[in-house]
Amino acid sequence: MNWRNLIQIAPGVRGGKLLGTHITPADILEYLAGGMTEDQILKDFPILTREHIRAVLAYAADRERPST
């Protein structure tokens, strides 16, 4: 999964945003951590796709990897 196709990182934007939305990766991670399922998120935010959620998870994984 290349998260860069679905998440825009720009200076001054808190942790980026999902393209075409005002939703941040942190928002999605908080919903998942709070117990929401992918289906619940997609129902509450019909602008999102499963690919957006996968991109957020890939983005978070990349951020946790130590830089070499």
NUKOLZA-300020 format. One record per atom (N, C-alpha, C): atom name; residue in one letter; x, y, z. Coordinates in nm, 3 decimals, decimal comma, padded with zeros to 5 digits. Layout:
<recs>
<rec><atom>CA</atom><res>A</res><px>X</px><py>Y</py><pz>Z</pz></rec>
...
</recs>
This chain:
<recs>
<rec><atom>N</atom><res>M</res><px>00,086</px><py>-00,119</py><pz>00,000</pz></rec>
<rec><atom>CA</atom><res>M</res><px>00,000</px><py>00,000</py><pz>00,000</pz></rec>
<rec><atom>C</atom><res>M</res><px>00,089</px><py>00,124</py><pz>00,000</pz></rec>
<rec><atom>N</atom><res>N</res><px>00,073</px><py>00,207</py><pz>-00,101</pz></rec>
<rec><atom>CA</atom><res>N</res><px>00,144</px><py>00,335</py><pz>-00,105</pz></rec>
<rec><atom>C</atom><res>N</res><px>00,050</px><py>00,442</py><pz>-00,051</pz></rec>
<rec><atom>N</atom><res>W</res><px>00,065</px><py>00,474</py><pz>00,074</pz></rec>
<rec><atom>CA</atom><res>W</res><px>-00,025</px><py>00,569</py><pz>00,139</pz></rec>
<rec><atom>C</atom><res>W</res><px>-00,015</px><py>00,708</py><pz>00,079</pz></rec>
<rec><atom>N</atom><res>R</res><px>00,096</px><py>00,739</py><pz>00,013</pz></rec>
<rec><atom>CA</atom><res>R</res><px>00,115</px><py>00,872</py><pz>-00,046</pz></rec>
<rec><atom>C</atom><res>R</res><px>00,014</px><py>00,903</py><pz>-00,156</pz></rec>
<rec><atom>N</atom><res>N</res><px>-00,050</px><py>00,800</py><pz>-00,209</pz></rec>
<rec><atom>CA</atom><res>N</res><px>-00,153</px><py>00,822</py><pz>-00,311</pz></rec>
<rec><atom>C</atom><res>N</res><px>-00,284</px><py>00,874</py><pz>-00,251</pz></rec>
<rec><atom>N</atom><res>L</res><px>-00,302</px><py>00,857</py><pz>-00,120</pz></rec>
<rec><atom>CA</atom><res>L</res><px>-00,429</px><py>00,894</py><pz>-00,057</pz></rec>
<rec><atom>C</atom><res>L</res><px>-00,415</px><py>00,991</py><pz>00,059</pz></rec>
<rec><atom>N</atom><res>I</res><px>-00,291</px><py>01,018</py><pz>00,104</pz></rec>
<rec><atom>CA</atom><res>I</res><px>-00,270</px><py>01,110</py><pz>00,215</pz></rec>
<rec><atom>C</atom><res>I</res><px>-00,178</px><py>01,222</py><pz>00,170</pz></rec>
<rec><atom>N</atom><res>Q</res><px>-00,222</px><py>01,345</py><pz>00,190</pz></rec>
<rec><atom>CA</atom><res>Q</res><px>-00,144</px><py>01,461</py><pz>00,153</pz></rec>
<rec><atom>C</atom><res>Q</res><px>-00,074</px><py>01,516</py><pz>00,277</pz></rec>
<rec><atom>N</atom><res>I</res><px>00,057</px><py>01,527</py><pz>00,270</pz></rec>
<rec><atom>CA</atom><res>I</res><px>00,134</px><py>01,585</py><pz>00,379</pz></rec>
<rec><atom>C</atom><res>I</res><px>00,177</px><py>01,724</py><pz>00,333</pz></rec>
<rec><atom>N</atom><res>A</res><px>00,140</px><py>01,825</py><pz>00,410</pz></rec>
<rec><atom>CA</atom><res>A</res><px>00,174</px><py>01,962</py><pz>00,374</pz></rec>
<rec><atom>C</atom><res>A</res><px>00,212</px><py>02,038</py><pz>00,500</pz></rec>
<rec><atom>N</atom><res>P</res><px>00,305</px><py>02,131</py><pz>00,488</pz></rec>
<rec><atom>CA</atom><res>P</res><px>00,342</px><py>02,213</py><pz>00,604</pz></rec>
<rec><atom>C</atom><res>P</res><px>00,219</px><py>02,281</py><pz>00,664</pz></rec>
<rec><atom>N</atom><res>G</res><px>00,211</px><py>02,280</py><pz>00,794</pz></rec>
<rec><atom>CA</atom><res>G</res><px>00,102</px><py>02,345</py><pz>00,862</pz></rec>
<rec><atom>C</atom><res>G</res><px>-00,025</px><py>02,261</py><pz>00,873</pz></rec>
<rec><atom>N</atom><res>V</res><px>-00,027</px><py>02,144</py><pz>00,811</pz></rec>
<rec><atom>CA</atom><res>V</res><px>-00,142</px><py>02,056</py><pz>00,822</pz></rec>
<rec><atom>C</atom><res>V</res><px>-00,108</px><py>01,950</py><pz>00,925</pz></rec>
<rec><atom>N</atom><res>R</res><px>-00,189</px><py>01,941</py><pz>01,028</pz></rec>
<rec><atom>CA</atom><res>R</res><px>-00,164</px><py>01,851</py><pz>01,140</pz></rec>
<rec><atom>C</atom><res>R</res><px>-00,159</px><py>01,706</py><pz>01,094</pz></rec>
<rec><atom>N</atom><res>G</res><px>-00,037</px><py>01,656</py><pz>01,069</pz></rec>
<rec><atom>CA</atom><res>G</res><px>-00,021</px><py>01,515</py><pz>01,034</pz></rec>
<rec><atom>C</atom><res>G</res><px>-00,079</px><py>01,476</py><pz>00,900</pz></rec>
<rec><atom>N</atom><res>G</res><px>-00,109</px><py>01,574</py><pz>00,816</pz></rec>
<rec><atom>CA</atom><res>G</res><px>-00,163</px><py>01,544</py><pz>00,685</pz></rec>
<rec><atom>C</atom><res>G</res><px>-00,314</px><py>01,533</py><pz>00,686</pz></rec>
<rec><atom>N</atom><res>K</res><px>-00,367</px><py>01,507</py><pz>00,567</pz></rec>
<rec><atom>CA</atom><res>K</res><px>-00,512</px><py>01,484</py><pz>00,555</pz></rec>
<rec><atom>C</atom><res>K</res><px>-00,535</px><py>01,388</py><pz>00,442</pz></rec>
<rec><atom>N</atom><res>L</res><px>-00,648</px><py>01,320</py><pz>00,449</pz></rec>
<rec><atom>CA</atom><res>L</res><px>-00,686</px><py>01,228</py><pz>00,343</pz></rec>
<rec><atom>C</atom><res>L</res><px>-00,731</px><py>01,311</py><pz>00,223</pz></rec>
<rec><atom>N</atom><res>L</res><px>-00,677</px><py>01,280</py><pz>00,107</pz></rec>
<rec><atom>CA</atom><res>L</res><px>-00,708</px><py>01,358</py><pz>-00,013</pz></rec>
<rec><atom>C</atom><res>L</res><px>-00,858</px><py>01,366</py><pz>-00,037</pz></rec>
<rec><atom>N</atom><res>G</res><px>-00,903</px><py>01,486</py><pz>-00,071</pz></rec>
<rec><atom>CA</atom><res>G</res><px>-01,044</px><py>01,506</py><pz>-00,100</pz></rec>
<rec><atom>C</atom><res>G</res><px>-01,132</px><py>01,519</py><pz>00,023</pz></rec>
<rec><atom>N</atom><res>T</res><px>-01,069</px><py>01,524</py><pz>00,142</pz></rec>
<rec><atom>CA</atom><res>T</res><px>-01,146</px><py>01,534</py><pz>00,266</pz></rec>
<rec><atom>C</atom><res>T</res><px>-01,076</px><py>01,633</py><pz>00,359</pz></rec>
<rec><atom>N</atom><res>H</res><px>-01,139</px><py>01,660</py><pz>00,470</pz></rec>
<rec><atom>CA</atom><res>H</res><px>-01,076</px><py>01,737</py><pz>00,578</pz></rec>
<rec><atom>C</atom><res>H</res><px>-01,044</px><py>01,645</py><pz>00,695</pz></rec>
<rec><atom>N</atom><res>I</res><px>-01,040</px><py>01,517</py><pz>00,670</pz></rec>
<rec><atom>CA</atom><res>I</res><px>-01,018</px><py>01,416</py><pz>00,773</pz></rec>
<rec><atom>C</atom><res>I</res><px>-00,869</px><py>01,384</py><pz>00,779</pz></rec>
<rec><atom>N</atom><res>T</res><px>-00,814</px><py>01,380</py><pz>00,900</pz></rec>
<rec><atom>CA</atom><res>T</res><px>-00,671</px><py>01,353</py><pz>00,917</pz></rec>
<rec><atom>C</atom><res>T</res><px>-00,649</px><py>01,205</py><pz>00,948</pz></rec>
<rec><atom>N</atom><res>P</res><px>-00,528</px><py>01,156</py><pz>00,921</pz></rec>
<rec><atom>CA</atom><res>P</res><px>-00,495</px><py>01,020</py><pz>00,962</pz></rec>
<rec><atom>C</atom><res>P</res><px>-00,515</px><py>01,000</py><pz>01,112</pz></rec>
<rec><atom>N</atom><res>A</res><px>-00,481</px><py>01,101</py><pz>01,191</pz></rec>
<rec><atom>CA</atom><res>A</res><px>-00,498</px><py>01,089</py><pz>01,336</pz></rec>
<rec><atom>C</atom><res>A</res><px>-00,644</px><py>01,068</py><pz>01,373</pz></rec>
<rec><atom>N</atom><res>D</res><px>-00,735</px><py>01,134</py><pz>01,302</pz></rec>
<rec><atom>CA</atom><res>D</res><px>-00,878</px><py>01,114</py><pz>01,329</pz></rec>
<rec><atom>C</atom><res>D</res><px>-00,915</px><py>00,967</py><pz>01,311</pz></rec>
<rec><atom>N</atom><res>I</res><px>-00,874</px><py>00,909</py><pz>01,199</pz></rec>
<rec><atom>CA</atom><res>I</res><px>-00,907</px><py>00,769</py><pz>01,171</pz></rec>
<rec><atom>C</atom><res>I</res><px>-00,845</px><py>00,676</py><pz>01,275</pz></rec>
<rec><atom>N</atom><res>L</res><px>-00,720</px><py>00,702</py><pz>01,309</pz></rec>
<rec><atom>CA</atom><res>L</res><px>-00,654</px><py>00,619</py><pz>01,410</pz></rec>
<rec><atom>C</atom><res>L</res><px>-00,725</px><py>00,628</py><pz>01,545</pz></rec>
<rec><atom>N</atom><res>E</res><px>-00,771</px><py>00,747</py><pz>01,581</pz></rec>
<rec><atom>CA</atom><res>E</res><px>-00,844</px><py>00,763</py><pz>01,707</pz></rec>
<rec><atom>C</atom><res>E</res><px>-00,976</px><py>00,687</py><pz>01,704</pz></rec>
<rec><atom>N</atom><res>Y</res><px>-01,046</px><py>00,690</py><pz>01,590</pz></rec>
<rec><atom>CA</atom><res>Y</res><px>-01,172</px><py>00,615</py><pz>01,580</pz></rec>
<rec><atom>C</atom><res>Y</res><px>-01,146</px><py>00,465</py><pz>01,596</pz></rec>
<rec><atom>N</atom><res>L</res><px>-01,043</px><py>00,415</py><pz>01,527</pz></rec>
<rec><atom>CA</atom><res>L</res><px>-01,010</px><py>00,273</py><pz>01,537</pz></rec>
<rec><atom>C</atom><res>L</res><px>-00,968</px><py>00,236</py><pz>01,679</pz></rec>
<rec><atom>N</atom><res>A</res><px>-00,885</px><py>00,320</py><pz>01,741</pz></rec>
<rec><atom>CA</atom><res>A</res><px>-00,840</px><py>00,294</py><pz>01,877</pz></rec>
<rec><atom>C</atom><res>A</res><px>-00,956</px><py>00,299</py><pz>01,977</pz></rec>
<rec><atom>N</atom><res>G</res><px>-01,056</px><py>00,379</py><pz>01,944</pz></rec>
<rec><atom>CA</atom><res>G</res><px>-01,173</px><py>00,390</py><pz>02,031</pz></rec>
<rec><atom>C</atom><res>G</res><px>-01,271</px><py>00,275</py><pz>02,014</pz></rec>
<rec><atom>N</atom><res>G</res><px>-01,241</px><py>00,185</py><pz>01,920</pz></rec>
<rec><atom>CA</atom><res>G</res><px>-01,326</px><py>00,068</py><pz>01,905</pz></rec>
<rec><atom>C</atom><res>G</res><px>-01,418</px><py>00,068</py><pz>01,784</pz></rec>
<rec><atom>N</atom><res>M</res><px>-01,416</px><py>00,175</py><pz>01,706</pz></rec>
<rec><atom>CA</atom><res>M</res><px>-01,500</px><py>00,176</py><pz>01,586</pz></rec>
<rec><atom>C</atom><res>M</res><px>-01,445</px><py>00,074</py><pz>01,486</pz></rec>
<rec><atom>N</atom><res>T</res><px>-01,534</px><py>00,010</py><pz>01,416</pz></rec>
<rec><atom>CA</atom><res>T</res><px>-01,493</px><py>-00,081</py><pz>01,310</pz></rec>
<rec><atom>C</atom><res>T</res><px>-01,478</px><py>-00,001</py><pz>01,179</pz></rec>
<rec><atom>N</atom><res>E</res><px>-01,413</px><py>-00,064</py><pz>01,082</pz></rec>
<rec><atom>CA</atom><res>E</res><px>-01,403</px><py>00,000</py><pz>00,951</pz></rec>
<rec><atom>C</atom><res>E</res><px>-01,542</px><py>00,029</py><pz>00,896</pz></rec>
<rec><atom>N</atom><res>D</res><px>-01,633</px><py>-00,064</py><pz>00,911</pz></rec>
<rec><atom>CA</atom><res>D</res><px>-01,769</px><py>-00,045</py><pz>00,859</pz></rec>
<rec><atom>C</atom><res>D</res><px>-01,837</px><py>00,075</py><pz>00,926</pz></rec>
<rec><atom>N</atom><res>Q</res><px>-01,819</px><py>00,092</py><pz>01,056</pz></rec>
<rec><atom>CA</atom><res>Q</res><px>-01,878</px><py>00,206</py><pz>01,126</pz></rec>
<rec><atom>C</atom><res>Q</res><px>-01,819</px><py>00,337</py><pz>01,076</pz></rec>
<rec><atom>N</atom><res>I</res><px>-01,689</px><py>00,340</py><pz>01,056</pz></rec>
<rec><atom>CA</atom><res>I</res><px>-01,624</px><py>00,462</py><pz>01,006</pz></rec>
<rec><atom>C</atom><res>I</res><px>-01,676</px><py>00,495</py><pz>00,867</pz></rec>
<rec><atom>N</atom><res>L</res><px>-01,684</px><py>00,395</py><pz>00,780</pz></rec>
<rec><atom>CA</atom><res>L</res><px>-01,731</px><py>00,417</py><pz>00,644</pz></rec>
<rec><atom>C</atom><res>L</res><px>-01,877</px><py>00,462</py><pz>00,641</pz></rec>
<rec><atom>N</atom><res>K</res><px>-01,957</px><py>00,413</py><pz>00,735</pz></rec>
<rec><atom>CA</atom><res>K</res><px>-02,098</px><py>00,455</py><pz>00,743</pz></rec>
<rec><atom>C</atom><res>K</res><px>-02,107</px><py>00,601</py><pz>00,789</pz></rec>
<rec><atom>N</atom><res>D</res><px>-02,025</px><py>00,639</py><pz>00,887</pz></rec>
<rec><atom>CA</atom><res>D</res><px>-02,028</px><py>00,776</py><pz>00,939</pz></rec>
<rec><atom>C</atom><res>D</res><px>-01,965</px><py>00,876</py><pz>00,843</pz></rec>
<rec><atom>N</atom><res>F</res><px>-01,871</px><py>00,830</py><pz>00,762</pz></rec>
<rec><atom>CA</atom><res>F</res><px>-01,799</px><py>00,918</py><pz>00,669</pz></rec>
<rec><atom>C</atom><res>F</res><px>-01,803</px><py>00,857</py><pz>00,529</pz></rec>
<rec><atom>N</atom><res>P</res><px>-01,915</px><py>00,870</py><pz>00,459</pz></rec>
<rec><atom>CA</atom><res>P</res><px>-01,930</px><py>00,803</py><pz>00,329</pz></rec>
<rec><atom>C</atom><res>P</res><px>-01,831</px><py>00,850</py><pz>00,223</pz></rec>
<rec><atom>N</atom><res>I</res><px>-01,762</px><py>00,961</py><pz>00,247</pz></rec>
<rec><atom>CA</atom><res>I</res><px>-01,661</px><py>01,008</py><pz>00,153</pz></rec>
<rec><atom>C</atom><res>I</res><px>-01,536</px><py>00,918</py><pz>00,155</pz></rec>
<rec><atom>N</atom><res>L</res><px>-01,521</px><py>00,841</py><pz>00,263</pz></rec>
<rec><atom>CA</atom><res>L</res><px>-01,404</px><py>00,754</py><pz>00,279</pz></rec>
<rec><atom>C</atom><res>L</res><px>-01,426</px><py>00,618</py><pz>00,214</pz></rec>
<rec><atom>N</atom><res>T</res><px>-01,313</px><py>00,553</py><pz>00,183</pz></rec>
<rec><atom>CA</atom><res>T</res><px>-01,314</px><py>00,417</py><pz>00,131</pz></rec>
<rec><atom>C</atom><res>T</res><px>-01,228</px><py>00,329</py><pz>00,222</pz></rec>
<rec><atom>N</atom><res>R</res><px>-01,238</px><py>00,201</py><pz>00,202</pz></rec>
<rec><atom>CA</atom><res>R</res><px>-01,150</px><py>00,110</py><pz>00,277</pz></rec>
<rec><atom>C</atom><res>R</res><px>-01,005</px><py>00,139</py><pz>00,245</pz></rec>
<rec><atom>N</atom><res>E</res><px>-00,977</px><py>00,183</py><pz>00,123</pz></rec>
<rec><atom>CA</atom><res>E</res><px>-00,841</px><py>00,215</py><pz>00,084</pz></rec>
<rec><atom>C</atom><res>E</res><px>-00,787</px><py>00,332</py><pz>00,166</pz></rec>
<rec><atom>N</atom><res>H</res><px>-00,872</px><py>00,429</py><pz>00,200</pz></rec>
<rec><atom>CA</atom><res>H</res><px>-00,830</px><py>00,539</py><pz>00,287</pz></rec>
<rec><atom>C</atom><res>H</res><px>-00,786</px><py>00,484</py><pz>00,423</pz></rec>
<rec><atom>N</atom><res>I</res><px>-00,863</px><py>00,394</py><pz>00,478</pz></rec>
<rec><atom>CA</atom><res>I</res><px>-00,831</px><py>00,338</py><pz>00,609</pz></rec>
<rec><atom>C</atom><res>I</res><px>-00,701</px><py>00,259</py><pz>00,602</pz></rec>
<rec><atom>N</atom><res>R</res><px>-00,684</px><py>00,181</py><pz>00,498</pz></rec>
<rec><atom>CA</atom><res>R</res><px>-00,559</px><py>00,104</py><pz>00,481</pz></rec>
<rec><atom>C</atom><res>R</res><px>-00,440</px><py>00,198</py><pz>00,465</pz></rec>
<rec><atom>N</atom><res>A</res><px>-00,461</px><py>00,309</py><pz>00,393</pz></rec>
<rec><atom>CA</atom><res>A</res><px>-00,354</px><py>00,407</py><pz>00,374</pz></rec>
<rec><atom>C</atom><res>A</res><px>-00,314</px><py>00,468</py><pz>00,509</pz></rec>
<rec><atom>N</atom><res>V</res><px>-00,412</px><py>00,495</py><pz>00,594</pz></rec>
<rec><atom>CA</atom><res>V</res><px>-00,383</px><py>00,550</py><pz>00,727</pz></rec>
<rec><atom>C</atom><res>V</res><px>-00,299</px><py>00,452</py><pz>00,808</pz></rec>
<rec><atom>N</atom><res>L</res><px>-00,335</px><py>00,325</py><pz>00,803</pz></rec>
<rec><atom>CA</atom><res>L</res><px>-00,258</px><py>00,224</py><pz>00,877</pz></rec>
<rec><atom>C</atom><res>L</res><px>-00,116</px><py>00,212</py><pz>00,822</pz></rec>
<rec><atom>N</atom><res>A</res><px>-00,101</px><py>00,217</py><pz>00,690</pz></rec>
<rec><atom>CA</atom><res>A</res><px>00,032</px><py>00,211</py><pz>00,629</pz></rec>
<rec><atom>C</atom><res>A</res><px>00,114</px><py>00,335</py><pz>00,665</pz></rec>
<rec><atom>N</atom><res>Y</res><px>00,050</px><py>00,450</py><pz>00,666</pz></rec>
<rec><atom>CA</atom><res>Y</res><px>00,114</px><py>00,576</py><pz>00,705</pz></rec>
<rec><atom>C</atom><res>Y</res><px>00,164</px><py>00,567</py><pz>00,849</pz></rec>
<rec><atom>N</atom><res>A</res><px>00,080</px><py>00,519</py><pz>00,938</pz></rec>
<rec><atom>CA</atom><res>A</res><px>00,118</px><py>00,507</py><pz>01,079</pz></rec>
<rec><atom>C</atom><res>A</res><px>00,234</px><py>00,409</py><pz>01,095</pz></rec>
<rec><atom>N</atom><res>A</res><px>00,231</px><py>00,299</py><pz>01,022</pz></rec>
<rec><atom>CA</atom><res>A</res><px>00,340</px><py>00,201</py><pz>01,030</pz></rec>
<rec><atom>C</atom><res>A</res><px>00,471</px><py>00,262</py><pz>00,981</pz></rec>
<rec><atom>N</atom><res>D</res><px>00,465</px><py>00,337</py><pz>00,872</pz></rec>
<rec><atom>CA</atom><res>D</res><px>00,586</px><py>00,403</py><pz>00,821</pz></rec>
<rec><atom>C</atom><res>D</res><px>00,643</px><py>00,501</py><pz>00,921</pz></rec>
<rec><atom>N</atom><res>R</res><px>00,558</px><py>00,575</py><pz>00,987</pz></rec>
<rec><atom>CA</atom><res>R</res><px>00,604</px><py>00,674</py><pz>01,086</pz></rec>
<rec><atom>C</atom><res>R</res><px>00,671</px><py>00,610</py><pz>01,206</pz></rec>
<rec><atom>N</atom><res>E</res><px>00,634</px><py>00,486</py><pz>01,236</pz></rec>
<rec><atom>CA</atom><res>E</res><px>00,691</px><py>00,415</py><pz>01,352</pz></rec>
<rec><atom>C</atom><res>E</res><px>00,822</px><py>00,346</py><pz>01,319</pz></rec>
<rec><atom>N</atom><res>R</res><px>00,854</px><py>00,331</py><pz>01,192</pz></rec>
<rec><atom>CA</atom><res>R</res><px>00,981</px><py>00,267</py><pz>01,156</pz></rec>
<rec><atom>C</atom><res>R</res><px>01,096</px><py>00,361</py><pz>01,183</pz></rec>
<rec><atom>N</atom><res>P</res><px>01,205</px><py>00,308</py><pz>01,241</pz></rec>
<rec><atom>CA</atom><res>P</res><px>01,320</px><py>00,395</py><pz>01,263</pz></rec>
<rec><atom>C</atom><res>P</res><px>01,382</px><py>00,435</py><pz>01,129</pz></rec>
<rec><atom>N</atom><res>S</res><px>01,423</px><py>00,560</py><pz>01,119</pz></rec>
<rec><atom>CA</atom><res>S</res><px>01,489</px><py>00,605</py><pz>00,996</pz></rec>
<rec><atom>C</atom><res>S</res><px>01,632</px><py>00,553</py><pz>00,994</pz></rec>
<rec><atom>N</atom><res>T</res><px>01,677</px><py>00,523</py><pz>00,875</pz></rec>
<rec><atom>CA</atom><res>T</res><px>01,813</px><py>00,466</py><pz>00,862</pz></rec>
<rec><atom>C</atom><res>T</res><px>01,908</px><py>00,567</py><pz>00,805</pz></rec>
</recs>
